[in-house]
């Protein structure tokens, strides 16, 4: 127990990443210095945006960035004590020495009946993304219909349920397998869901939302975005959070051909961040 | 006395020509109770009319939507008094007949020192489009920078000047010739302008504004929207007012910008709008614009073509970018 195991990225992938793009590296357990805490990680978050980090955002052969929740093993700062659960960004490793000046380090509460992992899901960045996207960016109002792409993913599952809590009308999701589609409708309360591999997204969305949609929460871009623009009613809003479809391709796909409908239907498309941007700004 | 009206003969594929239009000449209808006869003075020719040729104007029917300004020459309708200067949407005709409460028509308040043509340009839909884009859609704040495409065009040239009146920081425009670049900077007071024929637009803009701009106003679409997306900084806003680049081939729109994902990555807002949904802001806009027109601080940029027989030439010209500022036909 006095070593740390890290995941390093060892090469930049071309297209879909493989295990060979990564390697384990072991190192000694660091000792706590004043102004640091040693954390034993319990949950690590793995997120689609990391695919984009692999294209140059992460240094090769070095510890990686990522959200994590763990327990303080040793503390060199009176503000943190041993046994506390903390959230931080030194992911992809079994133990982390975290600088307590890092503003992203914070103590997380262990709520009764709420699993610790939720600090990385519904109570973490994904839940917050869903909330920000629906409430702050899209301004979802009661009775409005919502389409959510990548609906079986972290943000999507949170958003679909949250939309219902917020009083949305029809909530429609897309996912990539029949099992996920069933999960959305049977377990998560989506009104309708479809498998985007079953046919053109635009046709399936039109069938699922014959009266159109008011809000689109986009995680995907590409043909989903085009379909949403097609189905959005006047003054519809697009909250665009990342673009999974593009992470694997150096060349982004052609953007929607119907983009000018943004003018015709007076749509508002607003991007928002599920992560800090400082890694991405050139 | 007769009146002339243009009608649509055929729907074009691509750039329209004179062959797509015909002129009808008819007796002016005798006065009917509750109507007023307007003799048009200026007709507006605008890029969006290319869209009307595909859907909006009927083949064989008159080109009967389009802004015009004229004077009431005979009236039995008190809301349209004889002698009044009126703006209406009756289209490409020498005369128009107005009825009480006619949609899209209004008596103009004539301001001293403001030429009649201004009611179709800086004080008409053009100026209002620019004003709405900057205030209502972009909510431009003092010291914020802006990129404006089609900067020598009617909306673009007015928008750059209004941005200045609103206290904008750097105002950058793009246009299609060296002469227009000179006009945009020299006459309209933009800080910088680039000729998009001189090299990739985004590269030219990055050279001028290495840190990007806070806001963009695009009326072109295609590569110009892509450049706006490329140069708008994090949390920036883009107002999309039109897409002249694709009006001639609406069935085959250009591949939309490949950098569209930047909207998501940089938390940019892209909003489409049309001025007709913001007409309630007209008084507010006039309060800003009229004194600045009167003082000469706001330049009225217009290209005026003489004579009803040249309406179609003027229209094709505006689609080709022959104009600087608002393209009008004086009858």
Interface residues (C-beta under 8 A of the other chain):
Chain A: X218 X221 X240 X241 X242 X243 X246 X251 X252 X254 X255 X256 X257 X258 X259 X260 X261 X262 X263 X264 X265 X266 X267 X268 X269 X270 X271 X272 X273 X277 X280 X281
Chain B: X221 X225 X234 X240 X241 X242 X243 X246 X253 X255 X256 X257 X258 X259 X260 X261 X262 X263 X264 X265 X266 X267 X268 X269 X270 X271 X272 X273 X274 X277
